[in-house]
Amino acid sequence: MESVDTAFLPLPEDIVLELVHTTATAVVVQIACRHKSAACPRCERPSERVHGHYTRTVADLPCGGRRVLLHYVVRKFVCPTLECPQQMFTERRPEFVQSYARMTNRLRDALLALGMMTGGESGERLAPKLGMRVSAPTLLRHMRSIVLLPPEPIRLLGIDDFAFRRGTTYGTILVDLERHRPIDLLPDRSAATAEGWLGTHPEIDFVSRDRGGEYAAAASRGAPQAQQIADKFHLVKNLVEALDPLFERNKACLRFVDTPEAAAEADPGSAPPPAPHEMRPAPSKQAEQTRLAHRQERLQRYEQVRALRDQGFTTPAIVARVGLSRSTVNRFLAAPAFPERQRRCKEATKLDPYRAYLSEHWQEGAQRAVHLFRAITALGYTGSAASVYAYLTCLRTGACLPATPVPPVVRTLTNKHARFLFVRSPTDLLPEERTDLETMVNRNAELALSYQLSQEFVTILAQRRGQALESWLTQVEQSGLPELQRFATSIRRDETAVRAACSSEISNGQTEGQITRLKLIKRSMFGRANFDLLRLRVLYRA
């Protein structure tokens, strides 16, 4: 039966625990080997003649959050072979601790896993919480000492680029799509580097890639036996990017005005006039003149913004010239006409609870202002008589404003949102999104045809109907839509890979997921490690 000591501190069979004492931060254990003999590392003859001993201090895995220090009593033996150049040697236990090492193999493996998962600086901060002490350079040294095994034969390969620094330097990631794991990183994304790697793996049958020409050329020359498959995600991305100029040409069709007035114009009987108790007195003549002066100034700003845009100025340049905020400039540019400001009335006044009473008695013939004022004062009104007189004048003359004017809402769909509507399944859209989509395609024949062709292409990809691709390309080439015709031309240049994408279940989505993991690892390294360490951490599996 295993003893309590060896259960908490597993040791090799012939190494015994002699003494244990504890401190506030560490557990110190004295161990020794009780095997009678040891083999000479040169001639490999066993020897039982002990010459002496010394004590090694070796760190082991922590216990209960405290460090474990092993005082290992190591014996020296005399070699029995007189001709052996190794006259004396030290007993060695490489399965437990390496020669000259300051820690056991299992502690080194734990630190290696810690470093691979967290990185040097983060691992140094986390290690004390786990009862271990290690510096970031030591962790990096352990990590760089690992030797990765060569990958197993690959049949399905996914290849894509990733950014070391966006817009500046890029690398290449290669993923085994069958085993769901990255198999290598390349320091750049050039066709020559990828071709050289592919040439060393003649067992590859399929290469899933994006639409870039570099990887297509590399796969053609480095793996001519493999079938290339274009990535479905990049195909849809290329389609929606091709639609951007179309949306720009028909920007007016992406604007929607949500106002009660627009609903009334569409259905005149649906907007009843406001009730008398919902009316408010019109502003004074002086207030109206001030409002018109402000409106004229705002109109001039609007016309200035539109004129600058017609001259080709960008939005930041217009903001700098006119002195308006960016949001105001964008609102002016998005509006189909000058956006009028609605007259705002005070939301709540002391007279509000009594307006219905006043309008009811006014319609019954009680139109003496003083009598009505006294009546509502008796009911609890604490406001002024002038407010009552102004409201009654409003009822008498009809010079009133609606109680709660609703400002018009001008919405302009962004190109990104419009692209989303064009490629998403109609059953997955919200009711308001379906309404916007129907309005767009009903306004413009080009948008209607583009939507139909976009939906057909997405359906071909989703249902893997590769046989329908040729018919779709013919429709696009005869459609008269220059944006989609350019997209069809790019597919013709890469038709074999696109046709394979429309017929196969193979996708490069796994590669995109591995790139997301790579980005997390790269950012956790704070950009301070070299490519070799990034490659180790991406390919390492704990």
SULBEL-V190714 format. One record per residue. RES is the residue in one letter. PSI is psi in radians with two decimals (999 if undefined). OMEGA is omega as a letter, one per 40 degrees, with the letter a starting at -180 (* if undefined). Layout:
RES/PSI/OMEGA + RES/PSI/OMEGA
//
This chain:
M/2.42/a + E/2.39/a + S/2.86/a + V/-0.71/a + D/-0.84/a + T/-0.38/i + A/-0.68/i + F/-0.42/a + L/1.43/a + P/2.31/a + L/2.76/i + P/2.79/a + E/-0.74/a + D/0.18/i + I/2.19/a + V/2.72/i + L/2.17/a + E/-0.69/a + L/2.49/i + V/2.27/i + H/2.65/a + T/2.70/i + T/-3.05/a + A/-0.45/a + T/-0.10/a + A/2.76/i + V/2.06/a + V/2.16/a + V/2.25/i + Q/2.20/a + I/2.79/i + A/2.71/i + C/2.30/a + R/0.21/i + H/2.41/a + K/-0.51/a + S/2.95/i + A/2.64/a + A/2.44/i + C/2.33/a + P/-0.28/a + R/-1.07/a + C/-0.15/i + E/0.32/i + R/2.37/i + P/2.62/i + S/2.43/i + E/0.05/a + R/1.87/a + V/2.21/i + H/-0.56/a + G/-2.94/i + H/2.85/i + Y/2.99/a + T/2.21/i + R/2.44/i + T/2.04/a + V/2.32/i + A/2.47/i + D/3.13/i + L/2.49/a + P/2.82/i + C/2.10/i + G/0.53/i + G/0.04/i + R/2.64/i + R/2.58/i + V/2.07/i + L/2.18/i + L/2.10/i + H/1.70/a + Y/1.97/i + V/1.92/a + V/2.30/a + R/2.65/i + K/2.38/a + F/2.73/i + V/2.24/a + C/2.30/a + P/-0.21/a + T/2.06/a + L/-0.57/a + E/-0.16/a + C/2.25/i + P/-0.32/i + Q/1.51/a + Q/-0.70/i + M/2.62/a + F/2.80/i + T/2.43/i + E/2.43/a + R/2.47/i + R/1.29/a + P/-0.41/i + E/-0.23/a + F/-0.83/i + V/2.42/a + Q/2.77/i + S/2.37/i + Y/0.09/a + A/2.62/i + R/0.09/i + M/2.76/i + T/2.87/a + N/-0.69/a + R/-0.57/i + L/-0.66/i + R/-0.72/i + D/-0.67/i + A/-0.74/i + L/-0.63/i + L/-0.79/i + A/-0.68/i + L/-0.78/i + G/-0.71/a + M/-0.61/a + M/-0.56/a + T/-0.43/a + G/3.05/a + G/-1.03/a + E/-0.78/i + S/-0.67/i + G/-0.65/i + E/-0.65/i + R/-0.52/a + L/-0.53/a + A/-0.77/i + P/-0.52/i + K/-0.41/a + L/0.13/i + G/0.35/a + M/2.62/i + R/2.16/a + V/2.55/i + S/2.81/a + A/-0.75/i + P/-0.62/i + T/-0.73/i + L/-0.78/a + L/-0.64/i + R/-0.74/i + H/-0.70/a + M/-0.70/a + R/-0.21/i + S/-0.23/a + I/2.53/i + V/2.05/a + L/2.42/i + L/2.57/i + P/2.58/a + P/2.68/i + E/2.87/i + P/2.40/a + I/2.34/i + R/-0.75/i + L/2.04/a + L/2.32/i + G/2.33/a + I/2.38/i + D/2.92/i + D/2.82/i + F/2.80/a + A/2.17/i + F/-0.79/i + R/2.01/a + R/2.27/i + G/-0.06/a + T/-1.14/a + T/2.47/a + Y/2.73/i + G/-3.07/a + T/2.38/i + I/2.43/i + L/2.28/a + V/2.36/i + D/1.86/a + L/-0.33/i + E/-0.71/a + R/-0.03/i + H/0.87/i + R/2.57/i + P/2.54/a + I/-0.30/i + D/2.74/i + L/2.48/i + L/2.53/a + P/-0.15/i + D/-3.11/i + R/0.50/a + S/2.70/a + A/-0.60/a + A/-0.75/a + T/-0.80/i + A/-0.66/i + E/-0.72/i + G/-0.69/i + W/-0.77/a + L/-0.55/a + G/-0.37/i + T/0.04/a + H/1.31/a + P/-0.10/a + E/-0.09/a + I/2.27/i + D/-0.57/a + F/2.44/i + V/2.00/i + S/2.21/a + R/3.00/i + D/-2.95/a + R/0.08/a + G/2.58/a + G/-0.45/a + E/-0.87/a + Y/-0.55/i + A/-0.78/i + A/-0.71/a + A/-0.74/a + A/-0.63/a + S/-0.69/a + R/-0.66/a + G/-0.49/i + A/1.17/a + P/-0.38/a + Q/-0.24/a + A/2.54/i + Q/2.25/i + Q/2.42/a + I/2.10/i + A/2.50/a + D/2.33/a + K/-0.71/a + F/-0.77/a + H/-0.51/i + L/-0.80/i + V/-0.66/i + K/-0.76/i + N/-0.63/i + L/-0.86/a + V/-0.53/i + E/-0.59/i + A/-0.43/a + L/-0.25/a + D/-0.86/i + P/-0.55/i + L/-0.75/i + F/-0.62/i + E/-0.68/i + R/-0.46/a + N/0.78/a + K/-0.57/a + A/-0.49/a + C/-0.17/a + L/0.09/a + R/2.43/a + F/2.31/i + V/1.96/a + D/1.60/a + T/2.69/i + P/-0.55/i + E/-0.66/i + A/-0.68/i + A/-0.65/i + A/-0.64/i + E/-0.66/i + A/-0.62/a + D/1.57/a + P/-0.52/a + G/-0.09/a + S/-0.12/a + A/1.55/a + P/2.66/i + P/2.67/a + P/2.60/i + A/2.75/a + P/-0.68/a + H/-0.08/i + E/0.11/a + M/2.72/i + R/2.63/i + P/2.52/i + A/2.68/i + P/2.85/i + S/2.93/a + K/-0.69/a + Q/-0.73/i + A/-0.65/i + E/-0.65/i + Q/-0.71/i + T/-0.73/a + R/-0.73/a + L/-0.61/i + A/-0.74/i + H/-0.66/i + R/-0.72/a + Q/-0.71/i + E/-0.74/i + R/-0.64/i + L/-0.70/i + Q/-0.70/i + R/-0.74/i + Y/-0.81/a + E/-0.61/i + Q/-0.75/i + V/-0.78/a + R/-0.65/i + A/-0.72/i + L/-0.66/i + R/-0.68/i + D/-0.47/i + Q/-0.06/i + G/0.15/i + F/2.51/i + T/2.92/a + T/-0.82/i + P/-0.64/i + A/-0.67/i + I/-0.73/i + V/-0.75/a + A/-0.63/a + R/-0.75/a + V/-0.53/a + G/0.22/i + L/2.90/i + S/2.79/a + R/-0.67/a + S/-0.67/i + T/-0.74/i + V/-0.77/i + N/-0.64/i + R/-0.70/i + F/-0.73/a + L/-0.53/a + A/-0.39/a + A/2.34/i + P/-0.40/i + A/3.07/a + F/2.10/a + P/1.85/i + E/2.52/i + R/2.30/i + Q/2.54/i + R/2.25/a + R/2.33/i + C/2.74/i + K/2.31/a + E/-0.72/a + A/2.33/i + T/2.95/i + K/-0.39/a + L/-0.29/a + D/-0.79/a + P/-0.26/a + Y/0.04/a + R/-0.73/i + A/-0.69/i + Y/-0.79/a + L/-0.78/a + S/-0.62/i + E/-0.83/i + H/-0.53/i + W/-0.76/i + Q/-0.44/i + E/-0.13/i + G/-0.13/i + A/1.60/a + Q/0.29/i + R/2.01/a + A/-0.70/a + V/-0.67/i + H/-0.72/i + L/-0.65/i + F/-0.78/i + R/-0.62/a + A/-0.82/a + I/-0.44/i + T/-0.67/i + A/-0.47/i + L/-0.11/i + G/0.08/i + Y/2.30/a + T/0.12/a + G/-2.98/a + S/2.80/i + A/-0.51/a + A/-0.64/i + S/-0.67/i + V/-0.80/a + Y/-0.71/a + A/-0.70/i + Y/-0.71/i + L/-0.63/i + T/-0.68/i + C/-0.76/i + L/-0.59/a + R/-0.78/a + T/-0.39/a + G/0.09/i + A/1.32/a + C/2.88/i + L/2.67/i + P/2.61/a + A/-0.79/a + T/1.38/a + P/2.37/i + V/2.02/a + P/2.57/i + P/2.56/i + V/2.00/i + V/2.00/i + R/2.39/i + T/2.06/i + L/2.36/i + T/2.80/i + N/-0.63/a + K/-0.75/i + H/-0.70/i + A/-0.70/i + R/-0.70/i + F/-0.77/a + L/-0.57/a + F/-0.53/a + V/-0.20/i + R/2.60/i + S/2.37/a + P/-0.53/a + T/-0.31/a + D/-0.02/a + L/2.63/i + L/2.79/a + P/-0.74/i + E/-0.54/i + E/-0.68/i + R/-0.66/i + T/-0.80/i + D/-0.74/a + L/-0.79/i + E/-0.68/i + T/-0.74/a + M/-0.89/a + V/-0.42/i + N/-0.40/a + R/-0.48/a + N/2.27/a + A/-0.62/i + E/-0.76/i + L/-0.67/i + A/-0.80/i + L/-0.70/i + S/-0.70/i + Y/-0.75/i + Q/-0.81/a + L/-0.64/i + S/-0.77/i + Q/-0.66/i + E/-0.71/a + F/-0.76/i + V/-0.66/i + T/-0.68/i + I/-0.75/i + L/-0.79/a + A/-0.67/a + Q/0.06/i + R/0.92/i + R/1.24/a + G/-0.46/a + Q/-0.33/a + A/-0.04/a + L/-0.73/a + E/-0.75/i + S/-0.70/i + W/-0.75/i + L/-0.66/i + T/-0.73/i + Q/-0.76/a + V/-0.76/a + E/-0.40/i + Q/0.07/a + S/-0.43/a + G/0.19/i + L/1.85/a + P/-0.57/a + E/-0.84/i + L/-0.49/i + Q/-0.66/i + R/-0.67/i + F/-0.73/i + A/-0.64/i + T/-0.70/i + S/-0.57/i + I/-0.67/i + R/-0.66/a + R/-0.42/a + D/0.65/a + E/-0.64/a + T/-0.81/a + A/-0.65/i + V/-0.70/i + R/-0.67/i + A/-0.64/i + A/-0.61/a + C/-0.16/a + S/-0.17/a + S/2.73/i + E/-0.18/a + I/2.33/a + S/2.67/i + N/0.26/a + G/-0.63/i + Q/-0.70/a + T/-0.72/i + E/-0.68/i + G/-0.69/i + Q/-0.56/i + I/-0.66/i + T/-0.75/i + R/-0.71/i + L/-0.71/i + K/-0.70/i + L/-0.78/i + I/-0.78/a + K/-0.74/a + R/-0.55/i + S/-0.29/i + M/-0.02/i + F/0.38/i + G/0.33/a + R/0.00/a + A/2.77/a + N/3.06/a + F/-0.63/a + D/-0.66/a + L/-0.67/i + L/-0.73/i + R/-0.75/i + L/-0.80/a + R/-0.59/i + V/-0.69/a + L/-0.27/a + Y/2.45/i + R/2.09/a + A/999/*
//
